[in-house]
Amino acid sequence: MAGVVVVFDFDFTLIDYDSENWVVDTFGLTDLFERFLPTMPWNSLMDKIMKELHSKGLSIEDIEGCLRTIPLDSHIASAIKIAHALGCELRIVSDANKLFIETILVKHELLEYFSEINTNPCYVDEEGRLRISPYHDHIMSVHGCNLCPPNMCKGMILDRIRASAAIAGKKQLIYVGDGKGDYCPSLRLTEGDCLMPRKDFPLSKLLYTNSDLLKAQPHHWSSSEELKEVLLRLITQVEANSLSLVGCNHKEIQESPQEVLSFALGMHN
């Protein structure tokens, strides 16, 4: 199944929370966050929040420790491992940030399954403070998409992923997301691609009111268990004409070979 690239959003998709809000709430900065939210972009506000945490004496290690407490459902972990074992390339496109995503994935032993994480970069300044930068430097160069926030156009990222995937011989995309920021890349999917919007979240509501703009067929999900079922069904359907289990490394997943085989053969439709 080497022809499939699965692209995931992160917050409220791979985890059932907003990782940045989790940190804000845990360290008691919710009121400050909500006071400044109407005045600046989310990405800039999170950088400001990191400054506030640093001024309170909280270290990057404290932030990482907080992030490690975020749960990740076992069905999500299972879906990632099975999809990877079946030969899919897995990528993340998220408006969170690199430190938060990687810390959570490392905690749940899932980082190795992703070939690329597209998100807002981070660095530690000379004072030891975590700085969060925009993915697109909107000060130097505006990305020009009126559907996306100034720091990140997920549609542009998806176009790049498609181009690189085509060079590698991968022809079809499965996009899994939930938020308003996932609307732009959803519109850039083609008829041969698959879209997995989360039910009753901003993306599905936008698609409902603008369904005529969508080329890919939507396949909705609501829970982590349903995400797993829909994703693995779509993977097998996309590759139905060339299904081969040769090369599936069952040792790299904890699921039984029978479960991998049954999903690959579409027995859990």
Secondary structure, 3 states (H helix, E strand, C coil): CCCEEEEECCECCCECCCHHHHHHHHCCCHHHHHHHHHHCCHHHHHHHHHHHHHHCCCCHHHHHHHHCCCCCCHHHHHHHHHHHHCCCEEEEEEEEEHHHHHHHHHHCCCHHHCCEEEEECEEECCCCCEEECCCCCCCCCCCCCCCCCCCCCHHHHHHHHHHHHHHCCCCEEEEEECCHHHHHHHHCCCCCCEEEEECCCHHHHHHHHCHHHCCCEECCECCHHHHHHHHHHHHHHHCHHHCCCCCCCHHHCCCCHHHHHHHHCCCCC
